């Protein structure tokens, strides 16, 4: 029987799209022509420009009004019935209904938490001819919208998140600790990092989050003579100009990278990643076995990602230029003793083949 995998994502946080791409690429590697795969962002496809404005509003809210976002997140987490809230997005529901009829999937994989509830609205009490799979992209602090739904299998990134679902009453046989489906490139590239050596330059990677700003003070404390610094700015041209101005002002040499498919290689080569506690970012740095300094945490969903790094002693939280500088200095002091400890710890929880293993699971459903 031909496998037909439908992956549903949304652009509200890069973790969802990163997971969707990882599963798609994992299936392409494992299944080849034995599976037909489609990836859809139904919110973008249905609402177009309106969705773009909603995405920009979301990014502005989490970056500029985190307390307001926290209140909304907590309100959502307290709700018991989510499917009824989906009725107002009836256009997306209709589009999904048409997609199910056309594509005839054997499995529907949701990497954004609204879709399982849309499926409930469409299917009611009927038993579909496909498996419903939810891939949870956050760790530990998991909003209940993710799992208060009808689902055949929940994919979670780690044992800590599985314990959260178990404590909330989700049956163990529905939960699979799959790891986060990072791009298979992490598994393909393998070990690229050279341990710190006396006289060598430490490689630091500063990933500025989407919608974020580049405080000149952070770049100043990172762009040191004994450091090889790379700063990523994505597709944000305004951000690029800001970072270029900082480089010109400080006179310090460092690399600026726009959007690139080489981020896995950069993580695998770097000694430390400095970035926010986004779901994809944290899981990618774990896949790369690259210790992390977390400089920003969005209340709610990102708190658990930060806890994962802290509790496994795979890095540290430092949110000001002074504490970031101190964390870097501590990491490499005494022949990089602390860095070596972080590196060993993060290697224990690394799952660079997660997307390939998830693909193998989907092919057995």
N, C-alpha and C positions, 0 to 999 in steps of 0.2 A: 504494500500500500504506500502510495506517495505521501510523504510528509509535507504538510502545508502549514507553515508557522507564520502567524500574524503577530507583529511586535508593535505595541501601542506606546507612544512616548509623548512628551510635551516639553516646551522650552522654558519651563519655570524652574530654573536651576540646572546647571550643566550636568549634574549627576544622572538625571533621567536620560538625556541624550547619549551620554557616555556609555551607560549600561545598554541602551538599545543598540548602539553601534558595536559594542563588544559582543553581544549575543549574535547579532547579524554576522559579524566577521568570524566568530567561532563556528557558526553553522556552515559558512562558506568553506572554512578550513576542514572541518570534520566530515560534512555531508557532501560537499561539491554539488553535483547535479541531482543528488538523491532527495533534495529538499527544495521546495519553493518557499522563498522568504519575502515578505513585504514588511516595511517599516512605515508607520503612519503617525504623524502628529495631527490628530483630528481637529484640535483647536486652531492650529495654524491654517489647515485646509478649509475649515468651515468659516472662520471669522476674519481671516485675512488681516487687514490693517487694524481692526479693533483688537485682535489678539496681540499685535505688535505693541499697541499702546498699553495693554494689560501687562505684558511682560516688562516693559519699561517701568510701569508703575510698581510692579513687584520688586524689581531691582532697587528702585529708589527707596521703597519702604524698608527693605531689609538693611540697606546700607545707611540710610539717613534717619530712620525712625525705628530702630530695633525694638524699643519698648512697646510701641504700638503693634508691631508685628507679633511680639511675644504674647500680647493679650489676645490677638486673633488666633494664634496657634493654640493657646490653652483652651479657648472657647471651642475650637474645632475638636480638640482632644477629648472634651467632656461630652460630646454628643453621642447619642446611642444609635440614631438612625440617619445614615448618610444618603441612602438611595433617594429619599424624598427630595433632597436638596438638588439632585441632578435634573429634576423636571424642568427647571428654568433654562437649561442648556439643551432644549429639545432638538435644536438643529444638529448639534453634534451627535445626539442619540440617533437621529434619523440617518445621519451619514454612516454611523457605525452599523446600523441595521442593514443598510444597503451593501456595505463592505462585507459583512458576514455572508450575505446571500451570494454575492459575486465570487468571493475568494474561497468559500467553503473550507475554513481552516481545520486542521487536526488539533492545533493548540493555539490559544491566544495568550500571549505573554504581556502583562501590563507592568510597565516600569514607571508609571505615574498613577497615584492612588485613586484618581477619579474614575478610571476606566472599569474596575471591577463593579462599581456601583451602577455605572451606565449599563453594563451587561445585565445586572440584576433587573433593572428597569425594563430592558428589552425582553429578557427570557422569562421573567416571572418564576413560576414553580416548575417550568419545563426542564427536562434534562437535555442539554445540547449534545451535538455529535462531536464536540471538541472538548479538550481539557482546558480548564482555566488556571493559569499560572500567574502568580504575582511575584515580581522581583523587587524586594525592598532595598532601597538605595541608601538608607541611613542606618546608623548603628546606635544601639542602646536606647536613646530617646526617640522612640518610634511612635509617631502619632497614630492613634487608634484607627484613623481613616484607612490605614494600610491593611488592617487585618480584620476589621469588623465587616466582613463581606463573605459571600459564597465563593469558595476557591478550592481547587483540587490539590494544589501544591504551592507552598510559600518558599521562595528562595531567599535566604538571609546571608549576610556577608560574614558572620562570625558566630561563635558559640555564645557570646554575651547577648547578642540580639535574639538568638534562639531562646535563651532563658527568659527574656522579656515576654516573648510570645507565649511561652509555656505558663508563665505566671498569670497571663491574661486569659488562660483557658483554651488556647489553641492546641488541638491534639498534636502530639509529637509526630504521628505518622504523616501529618500534612506539612511538616517543616523539614527542609533540607538545608544544612549548612553548606552552601555552594561556594562561598566567597563572592566577592563583587566581580562582575564580568568586565574586567579591564580588557583593553585591546590585546589580542594574542601576541602583539609585538613584544610585550614584556617577557613572554616565554621564549619567543624566537631569538631575541637579542642576547639573552643570557647575562652573565656577569661581565660588566664593563668597568666597574669602579676600581681604582687603585687606592689602597688604604693610605691615609696620611703618612708622609715620611718627612723626616727632618729636612728642612730646606725647600720642600715642595710647596706649591701653592694649593690652598684649600679651595675646593670648587663649591660655590654657593649658587643656588638657583632661587631667585625671588620671583614668584608667580603672583602677579597682581590680579585680584579677582575681577570678574565682569562687573562693570558699574562702579568699581572702586577708584580710589585715588592713590597717587604715588607720593607719600610724604618725603620730601627731600632729605629729611633727617634720617629716615631708615636707609635710604641709598647711601648716604654719607657714612653711616656706621658699618655698612657692608662692603663698600668699595675701598678696600684696604690694600696696601702694597703686597701683602702675602696671600691675597685672595684673588681667585679668578671668578668674577661675578657675572652671572647672566640674569637679565631682567626680561620677563615676558610681558607683552602688552596686548596680545590677541589681535583682534581686528579693529581696536579702538584707536583711530588716528589721532584723536585729541590727546589721549593718554600717551601715545608715542611721542608727540611733540613736547608734552610735559616732561617726560623722562629724558628726552634729548636735551632739553633746556637745563635739567639738573646736571647732566653729564658735562655740558659746556660750562656751567657755572662753577662746578667743583673742580673741573680739570682732571677728573679721575676716569681712567679708562675701564669701561666694562661693556659687555655685549648686550645689545637690545634685540629681542626676537619678537616678531609679529606672530600672526597665526602660523602654526607649523605642525606638520605631522611627525616632527622629530622630538616632541616632548617626552615620549618614553625613553629615547636615547639620552636626552639631557638629564632625566631623573636617574637613569642607571649609571651615569658618569659622575653625578654630583655627590658631594659628601653630606650636604644639608639642603633641605627644601624649606623656604620661608614662605608661608601663604596662609590663607584662611582655612577654616575647618570644613570646607565643602565636602559632600559625600564622595564625589569622584576624586577630588584632589587627595584626600586622606587615603582612599583605597589604592590609588595609583602609586603614591609614595610607599605604601606598604608592599605593593607588588614589586616595586623597584628596590625594596630593602634600603630605602634612603631615609634616615632619621629626619624628623620634622620639627621646626619651630613654628608654632601656630600663633599668628599675629592678629587674628580676628575670628570671632565666633558669633554667628547669627543665633540669637536666642531660639530655643525650641529644637529644631531638627539637627542643628550643628553641635549642640552641647554634647551629645553622645559621641559624635565623631572625635571631639577634643578629648573626652574622657577615655576613649579607646587608646589614643596615643599616650596619654598620661599614665593610665592604669597598667599598660603593658611596658612602661618605661622605654618607649620608642622615640622619645623626644620630649618637648616641654612647651608650655604656653608662655608667651612673652608678647605683650601687646603695646609696648612703648619702645621708642628707639633705644633708650638706655637699657631696658631689660633684654631686648634682642641682642644688643652688643655684648652684654654680660653673658648671655646664654652661649653665644658663639665662642667667646673667650674660654668659658668653662669647658665646652665640648672638646676643644683642641688642646687644653692645658695638660701637662704631665703626660706627654707622648700620646695625646688624644685618648686618654683613659675613658672619659665619659662617653665620647663618641663611639668607641669600640663597644662599650656596654650597650648603648642604644642600638648600634648596628646588629649586634648579636640577638637582641630581643626582637627587633622588627623582622629579622630573618625567620624567626620561629613562627610568626603569624602570616608570612607572605604566601599568597596563592596566585602566582602569575598565570596559571593554567585554568583559572576559574571559568572563563568564557568557553573554553574547549570542553570542560567537564559538563557545563550546563548544556551545551549543544548536544553532547552524547545523551544526556538525560532526556532532552526534548525529542530526540529521535526514537526513544523507547516508549513514549507515551502512546 
